[in-house]
Amino acid sequence: MRESVGRVLLLDDDELVLRSLKRLLSASGYLVGTYQSARELLACDDLDTADCIILDLGLPDSDGFHVQEALAASGGSQSIVFLTGKGDIPATVRAMKAGAVDFLTKPVEAAALLEAVDVALQRARSRRETEEKKANVAMRIDRLTARETQVMHLVVSGLLNKQIAADLGTVEKTIKVHRGRMMAKLGVRTVADLVRLVSGAETMHGGIGPKSNYDQGRP
């Protein structure tokens, strides 16, 4: 049994294939769900917690590419492995460009499938960790007042407390208070840590909070 237990969903219209793959993956320590139609898979309760989805390319009610597109549109973090008996180079290229971990053909070797699933598991968990970090940063920034957000931007831009006070029309002592509260809420101790956090948040969200007159062209 593998050290890391992951949830794998199988989509194939061939019941025998599903049974065989489920036995293999279950014996390797994975939690496995099986589905024979795209509609059934996309509506299942386990979709949000799945790490890897193994898709058959040819399905009676859809095809693997449409399922891949639907999952991407929903913002899911699952990694996809294609498994088909009718693979070709154009299909492989299309799948990989859309983010698939691998494109395997039937009959698939156990070692090749398990290796692909392991990679898929790692990618899915990495994406989830990244999303959790983004959500945590966004939550901390949302706790700032409008004034604290302004001070944050000006500190990041390299201004001293005295300069920030002049820009915002207040006194340096007040800026020190706002700055201390802002740093505490964000959980950072140094300006370097603050810059990294804010830069990452702006990359994620395309800009955060109200800024100062410096950002509006005031000299």
Secondary structure per residue as TSV (DSSP state, phi and psi in degrees):
chain	resnum	aa	ss	phi	psi
A	1	M	-	360.0	140.1
A	2	R	-	-73.5	154.5
A	3	E	S	-68.5	-37.4
A	4	S	S	-100.3	116.3
A	5	V	-	-87.2	128.3
A	6	G	-	-128.5	162.5
A	7	R	E	-100.7	124.2
A	8	V	E	-118.5	131.7
A	9	L	E	-109.3	134.9
A	10	L	E	-111.1	131.0
A	11	L	E	-124.5	111.1
A	12	D	-	-157.2	140.2
A	13	D	S	-82.8	-3.4
A	14	D	-	-97.1	111.2
A	15	E	H	-63.4	-34.9
A	16	L	H	-65.1	-40.6
A	17	V	H	-62.7	-43.3
A	18	L	H	-60.9	-44.8
A	19	R	H	-62.4	-43.4
A	20	S	H	-64.4	-46.9
A	21	L	H	-67.4	-36.6
A	22	K	H	-64.0	-42.2
A	23	R	H	-60.4	-44.6
A	24	L	H	-62.4	-48.7
A	25	L	H	-72.3	-38.3
A	26	S	H	-63.8	-40.5
A	27	A	H	-66.1	-21.4
A	28	S	T	-93.4	5.2
A	29	G	T	99.5	5.7
A	30	Y	-	-90.8	149.8
A	31	L	E	-86.9	125.8
A	32	V	E	-124.4	135.3
A	33	G	E	-122.1	142.7
A	34	T	E	-120.5	142.0
A	35	Y	E	-142.7	145.9
A	36	Q	S	-111.6	1.4
A	37	S	S	-144.0	150.8
A	38	A	H	-62.9	-40.0
A	39	R	H	-60.7	-42.8
A	40	E	H	-64.1	-43.2
A	41	L	H	-64.7	-48.4
A	42	L	H	-67.9	-16.8
A	43	A	T	-101.6	0.3
A	44	C	-	-76.4	153.7
A	45	D	T	-72.7	-21.6
A	46	D	T	-85.1	-3.0
A	47	L	G	-61.0	-44.4
A	48	D	G	-67.5	-24.4
A	49	T	G	-101.6	2.4
A	50	A	-	-74.8	140.2
A	51	D	S	-92.8	-35.5
A	52	C	E	-140.5	140.5
A	53	I	E	-123.8	123.9
A	54	I	E	-97.9	116.1
A	55	L	E	-110.4	132.1
A	56	D	E	-78.5	139.4
A	57	L	S	-71.9	-42.3
A	58	G	B	-101.4	115.4
A	59	L	-	-125.9	152.6
A	60	P	S	-66.5	-33.5
A	61	D	S	-105.6	-0.7
A	62	S	S	-170.7	-157.1
A	63	D	B	-145.3	166.7
A	64	G	H	-59.3	-33.0
A	65	F	H	-66.0	-40.3
A	66	H	H	-65.3	-37.7
A	67	V	H	-65.6	-42.9
A	68	Q	H	-58.5	-43.8
A	69	E	H	-65.6	-39.7
A	70	A	H	-65.0	-41.0
A	71	L	H	-65.8	-41.1
A	72	A	H	-64.0	-41.5
A	73	A	H	-65.2	-28.7
A	74	S	T	-82.7	-5.8
A	75	G	T	77.3	20.9
A	76	G	-	-68.8	154.5
A	77	S	-	-99.9	5.8
A	78	Q	-	-67.7	145.8
A	79	S	E	-96.6	147.6
A	80	I	E	-117.3	135.6
A	81	V	E	-120.6	124.8
A	82	F	E	-89.2	141.3
A	83	L	E	-137.3	117.9
A	84	T	E	-147.7	156.7
A	85	G	S	-96.2	-0.4
A	86	K	S	-128.3	44.1
A	87	G	-	-74.9	147.6
A	88	D	-	-147.3	172.0
A	89	I	H	-63.1	-47.4
A	90	P	H	-58.0	-40.9
A	91	A	H	-65.8	-40.6
A	92	T	H	-62.2	-45.5
A	93	V	H	-61.9	-44.5
A	94	R	H	-60.6	-44.9
A	95	A	H	-63.8	-44.8
A	96	M	H	-69.5	-37.8
A	97	K	H	-63.3	-31.0
A	98	A	T	-84.3	2.6
A	99	G	T	105.1	7.2
A	100	A	-	-63.8	146.5
A	101	V	S	-74.3	-39.9
A	102	D	E	-157.9	163.7
A	103	F	E	-133.5	101.1
A	104	L	E	-108.4	150.9
A	105	T	E	-109.8	148.9
A	106	K	S	-83.5	146.7
A	107	P	S	-73.5	134.9
A	108	V	-	-93.3	142.7
A	109	E	-	-76.0	141.3
A	110	A	H	-57.1	-44.2
A	111	A	H	-62.5	-41.1
A	112	A	H	-66.2	-41.4
A	113	L	H	-67.2	-44.6
A	114	L	H	-64.7	-36.3
A	115	E	H	-64.9	-43.6
A	116	A	H	-63.4	-40.5
A	117	V	H	-66.9	-38.6
A	118	D	H	-60.6	-44.4
A	119	V	H	-63.7	-42.6
A	120	A	H	-60.2	-41.9
A	121	L	H	-61.6	-44.7
A	122	Q	H	-62.9	-42.8
A	123	R	H	-65.9	-42.7
A	124	A	H	-62.6	-43.3
A	125	R	H	-69.2	-35.1
A	126	S	H	-64.0	-42.6
A	127	R	H	-64.0	-40.4
A	128	R	H	-65.2	-40.2
A	129	E	H	-63.0	-40.7
A	130	T	H	-63.3	-43.8
A	131	E	H	-64.5	-37.3
A	132	E	H	-65.6	-39.5
A	133	K	H	-65.2	-41.9
A	134	K	H	-61.3	-44.4
A	135	A	H	-64.3	-37.8
A	136	N	H	-66.1	-42.8
A	137	V	H	-64.2	-45.1
A	138	A	H	-60.6	-39.6
A	139	M	H	-64.0	-41.9
A	140	R	H	-66.9	-40.9
A	141	I	H	-66.8	-36.5
A	142	D	H	-65.5	-19.3
A	143	R	T	-77.8	-14.2
A	144	L	S	-73.4	146.5
A	145	T	-	-75.3	169.1
A	146	A	H	-60.1	-40.4
A	147	R	H	-68.7	-41.4
A	148	E	H	-62.9	-35.2
A	149	T	H	-66.8	-40.5
A	150	Q	H	-61.7	-45.5
A	151	V	H	-61.8	-41.2
A	152	M	H	-56.5	-49.8
A	153	H	H	-61.5	-39.0
A	154	L	H	-72.7	-35.6
A	155	V	H	-63.5	-44.2
A	156	V	H	-63.0	-33.5
A	157	S	T	-74.3	-7.4
A	158	G	T	101.9	5.6
A	159	L	-	-78.5	148.6
A	160	L	-	-82.5	163.9
A	161	N	H	-55.5	-40.1
A	162	K	H	-63.4	-41.5
A	163	Q	H	-68.7	-38.3
A	164	I	H	-64.8	-41.9
A	165	A	H	-60.2	-42.4
A	166	A	H	-64.8	-40.6
A	167	D	H	-66.0	-37.6
A	168	L	H	-95.4	0.6
A	169	G	T	70.6	40.7
A	170	T	S	-139.7	-167.0
A	171	V	-	-106.0	158.9
A	172	E	H	-61.1	-36.0
A	173	K	H	-60.6	-40.6
A	174	T	H	-65.9	-39.3
A	175	I	H	-64.3	-38.0
A	176	K	H	-60.4	-39.6
A	177	V	H	-65.6	-48.6
A	178	H	H	-60.5	-41.4
A	179	R	H	-64.8	-43.6
A	180	G	H	-62.8	-42.8
A	181	R	H	-66.4	-40.3
A	182	M	H	-62.6	-46.5
A	183	M	H	-64.4	-38.8
A	184	A	H	-66.0	-44.1
A	185	K	H	-63.4	-35.8
A	186	L	H	-83.8	-12.1
A	187	G	T	73.0	32.5
A	188	V	-	-121.1	154.2
A	189	R	-	-114.7	-26.5
A	190	T	S	-119.5	160.0
A	191	V	H	-63.8	-35.9
A	192	A	H	-61.0	-43.0
A	193	D	H	-65.0	-38.6
A	194	L	H	-64.7	-42.8
A	195	V	H	-61.2	-44.1
A	196	R	H	-62.8	-42.6
A	197	L	H	-65.6	-46.9
A	198	V	H	-67.9	-39.8
A	199	S	H	-61.2	-42.5
A	200	G	H	-65.5	-39.7
A	201	A	H	-67.1	-39.6
A	202	E	H	-68.5	-33.5
A	203	T	H	-65.9	-38.1
A	204	M	H	-71.8	-41.0
A	205	H	H	-113.8	-2.1
A	206	G	S	69.7	33.7
A	207	G	-	118.4	138.8
A	208	I	-	-136.3	128.0
A	209	G	S	65.8	169.2
A	210	P	-	-69.5	140.7
A	211	K	-	-108.7	-163.5
A	212	S	-	-109.7	-176.5
A	213	N	G	-63.7	-23.7
A	214	Y	G	-64.0	-34.2
A	215	D	G	-79.3	-10.4
A	216	Q	G	-104.3	11.9
A	217	G	T	97.7	4.9
A	218	R	-	-71.2	134.1
A	219	P	-	-72.6	360.0
